[in-house]
Amino acid sequence: MRRRRAAVAAGFCASFLLGSVLNVLFAPGSEPPKPGQSPEPSPAPGPGRRGGRGELARQIRARYEEVQRYSRGGPGPGAGRPERRRLMDLAPGGPGLTRPRPPWARPLPDGAPGWPPAPGPGSPGPGPRLGCAALRNVSGAQYVGSGYTKAVYRVRLPGGAAVALKAVDFSGHDLGSCVREFGVRRGCYRLAAHKLLKEMVLLERLRHPNVLQLYGYCYQDSEDIPDTLTTITELGAPVEMIQLLQTSWEDRFRICLSLGRLLHHLAHSPLGSVTLLDFRPRQFVLVDGELKVTDLDDARVEETPCAGSTDCILEFPARNFTLPCSAQGWCEGMNEKRNLYNAYRFFFTYLLPHSAPPSLRPLLDSIVNATGELAWGVDETLAQLEKVLHLYRSGQYLQNYTASSSTEYQRIPDSTIPQEDYRCWPSYHHGSCLLSVFNLAEAMDVCESHAQCRAFVVTNQTTWTGRQLVFFKTGWSQVVPDPNKTTYVKASG
């Protein structure tokens, strides 16, 4: 596996040096056609393959129509108003194009539609939409990973910014199974690429601080496939649950709060209530401590139609829920409830209660229990998470706490203790005890609760909630000057 990833990454980097970013997308071992030689034709579909090319054309059209719906507004209850603006400037030289013709202008010979419009001009962040020109001189290409359909790479733009590139994985399961079934490489690429295009549209329509930013895209010929698509997005770090369990409660709570805000946005989006059918930690990334959804190709806007409550069974591995069927013939809140229970079973139950401040644990337990029973919707869940944030950020969670010791501390300004560390959990630093505190009184209380603590050093660094970071020490045999820190040592004992 390492050898395969290294080969793919090396090929990707070389392709950039040659000015063709998309050559990376071919499976290891495939070779470009020699000069004057046409690409090897794809095998014709055999008899009995579910209708052959006609079936493939039907599937492409279905995905095409899905992308078109999301481009204009979602169907079903609560859908946003259709958006009549053009989603891309199709004029010659328009953004993201390297040729004057629109890349979706040619329909497939078997009757499948061409490309639908890509997301509109103007990126979620400041500055113009990135296009093919931005990919001509990238550096440091690294393979990040791949899934059923897409492969992801990390590159650095000429200005130094690191971004992620997503493209159809030519050696992936989605494209490979289609080619084996229908024998039409170009048509199968188009079928797979519509999932990437759907994700582009949803990233654009669902813009939010907890949705990955879409920076741009590029259509470019790559060997025997014309108009291959690469999307350019914000770069995030994979969500590793084992590592998250070793981080501070404050950082873990931030992830759960981010998820709560995201689910609230999805439940009230311009498209209607959006559900994530593939809801796992690997569908999310971390950007500066914030959780963001990155995979949206398996998202769905349509609520489930029903004739009665027996049609509204929400199934999970551990248990099932039966939801009411509305008078309009839709399962009430199924998209929202599916997201919420998945948030409970993948995130809340592991990250919220453990090592939390004792006074906050009853409220956190109620959040976990209510989401695990689907007793609350996303509105109430987010309201309770925001309440926890307010109590923690304001220090109100300390109001009913009485200090257990009256030990006095000597203040030594502009100083620090460079050594004499000990480990505690959870700590912001692996080799020492670095914790966040609301005020000096809480720092003293923490020191009193640690048997080995004899001093602590208050830094000028703060966490995302504004709390100060403090090093706790076993002694103060060596105190050195530091204008950015203040040392406190026990006056006795």
Disulfide bonds with the S-S distance in Angstrom:
Cys132-Cys218 1.96
Cys178-Cys188 2.05
Cys306-Cys325 2.05
Cys312-Cys331 2.08
Cys424-Cys433 2.04
Cys447-Cys453 2.05
